[in-house]
């Protein structure tokens, strides 16, 4: 008979082994090799069966084995050392604490709340689908290593993301296993009286949505996960946290309400219960969590601030990160649906629903005013925003430029911080041990956690033989794992044991190995490599320089096109002629990735440029000495230097997608055939491919300090978190009300601001290099004062369309009181610092000491294009 409920009974450990439970519940074990080795020694077979999950391991180990370990003095000494090491890690000062002692960084935030719809910490906590979640997990781990006081906030999905298998004909099939929190490394947050801590949301129709708060401890960082599957909720409401990215529009809206609104309430409860410092900065990782700003507005409204003042206070301490390079990737909801759930009788009762709807309104050209855009709201609720690579920052400024009319895209207030990856998670133990031997244990650890080019210099001294032996070992481990997975996949697809002898010779540990693993949206072009099947077969089966390819990836359950791409690739890999040289591995997850990245010699990435926001899989591969072969997109566009891999030429500007794919596939084949494979097999003295090995060393030395998440988190702290904390402290209460009132005044009078006349004084007809002219501008300010504005002179080189490129900016000063017509005269120097086509213009911007940047209000006034004006181009 089928059970109506299921739960997990946890093991009671003998007293001498109690620290094992503490080690298992802190997810530092997922990246701390010594702790993992300790758990493996508890029961090697059980460790493999538990797939490296200590909680599952301890739930299955026999009482007799635990009794034996409790009496094993050597094991107890190892356990005591591991427990002491964890205690020291949790309590000792780290990078962040060292910064707090310096005068220039004494204003760091007391705490930061980091909200994300998914977190990829470990496969033992399957709450992720792809790059966004893995990035969020790496962000938390690196914050822990650096001592950054972060609180993570997400949802606990009872089915997580789907498990993938293949049908006999290669069609993707999805499975949603039920996850029991009691069998995962999470603990309930409890009130002082022992009751489980909960948050409550008001739903339409007088219903309430209750959610329990679970905590995963990620090193020093608590990760709060909300779970709606609690008694007292209606059946449909219990399913709010059923699946990651599942359900229809209303289901997704309720998930995002729980994440944002419920998440803030969970943070408040956690800080109240534990005494943790209240966050001064709230980081919204993608628009899914954007409702957190509305909950904070509600909190401040209850303290007496009106909506506009509360909005200013919330914006001051909010950071918004966009990972989306295309509008189609943004969540958008019907305005009426949002109004019904957040307005009168809904969750944010008492907060003006019209003001809420304005925050998400698409006011940009081509926008739909009937839709509520979560990314647009995220940008309007945050004083600071960023993309996740330099190129993605530029793409984001272009994509959202319509929200700041009158400004050039490069002035849109979205900066960029390029993603990084958590090296201790993704670097193979063999690589870590080699690094420790070469540079010393502490230097190697600091290189991977904090970053810094100096700590990576010793890579250049690693002998060729050691590099090549390491690469061969990692490749051999991958081959063994692939053979096991291929056999299991074919058995699952219905093949009999007798017909699977060929799987014992799948791949070759001495053949050039290429990896390609990621989600399968169309723009990532999973099947670009199949564009010319005959040419690919020739590369795979080359008699002297063969290649082999390992592919993995999941298509979204609703993406039929993505599933067809998977099936097309699987059919190619099923061909008996090539199936020993190219494989597709189903159910790509973190466990698979930890062998796949190190085991490959080349990491392939061929998205449609510029649609890859960052693409961190290639970073993880690079940290293991794998070379990248990629389109110049995302992070590779930023850090490819010609010696750390290869750039696939792109057919930018070719409108015909079919033709573009044809051209770029041909370029890929050419690189593999003429450059990549020959270099790998070009053995010099001693039978070693010296030029290849030099590229590996160069990759580690130059990319290592850049791609680590320690560098990324330090950038967030210094460039976004610290300024946001300063703004949070400056803009609150009366100051927030004053700023809101000033913005209302400026917006109300801005239509009166005009640039009436611009002129320059020159003693010669032909301006000469180095000359300085006096520029004067007559400006009408209407109901504003000079203190409310910044009148700027922009000058520099111009293109054929008379557009200024990277102009120098000088603020002009008023020279006197306004004339009888109310016009102010502004004046300043115009220095002719370059030859050739030189141009200038004048503009007026709002100015206030509490603004984060000149484009914050989206207001600008420039001279009208009027005949006879002397402003223009000097040639």
Protein Blocks (a to p, Z undefined) as FASTA:
>chain_A
ZZfbdcdddddddfklmmmmmmmmpmklmmmmklmmmmmmmommlmmmnnopaklmmmmp
cfklmmmmmmmmklmmmmmmmmmmmmmmmmmccfklmmmmpmklmmgcfbdcdddfbdcf
bfklccbfblmlmmmmmmmmmmmmnopacdddddddfklpadddddfkopacdddddddf
klpccdddddfkopacddddddehhiacddddddddehjaccddddfbbghiafklmmmm
mpghiajfklmmmmmmmmmmmmmmmmmmmmmmnopacdfbdcdehjklmmmmmmmmmmmm
mnopafklmmmmmmmmpccddfbfbfklpccddfklmmmmmmghiamgoiafklmmmmmp
cfbghiafkbccfklmmmmmpcbdcdfbfklmmmmmmmmmmmmghiafklpccdcddddd
dfklmmcfklmmmmmmmnojklmmmmmmngpjklmmmmmmpcfklmmmmmmmmmmmmmmm
mmmmmmmmmmmnopafklmmmmmmgcjfkbccddddddfdfklommlmmmpmmlmmmmmm
omklccdddddddddfklmklmmmmmmmmmmmmpmklmmmbccdehiafklmmmmmmmpm
bdcdddddffbfnopmlmmmmmnopacddddehjllmmggojncccdddfehiablmlmm
mmmmmmmmmmmmmmmmmmmmmccehhiafklmmmmmmmmmmmmmmmpmklmmmmmmmmmm
mmmmmmmmmmgcjlmmmmmmmmmmmmmmmmmpccfbdcdddfbfbdcehiacddddddde
kjacfklpccdddeddddfkopaehiaddddddfbdcdfkopacdddddddfbgcjdddd
dddddddfkbgbfklnopacdddddehiabdcdZZ
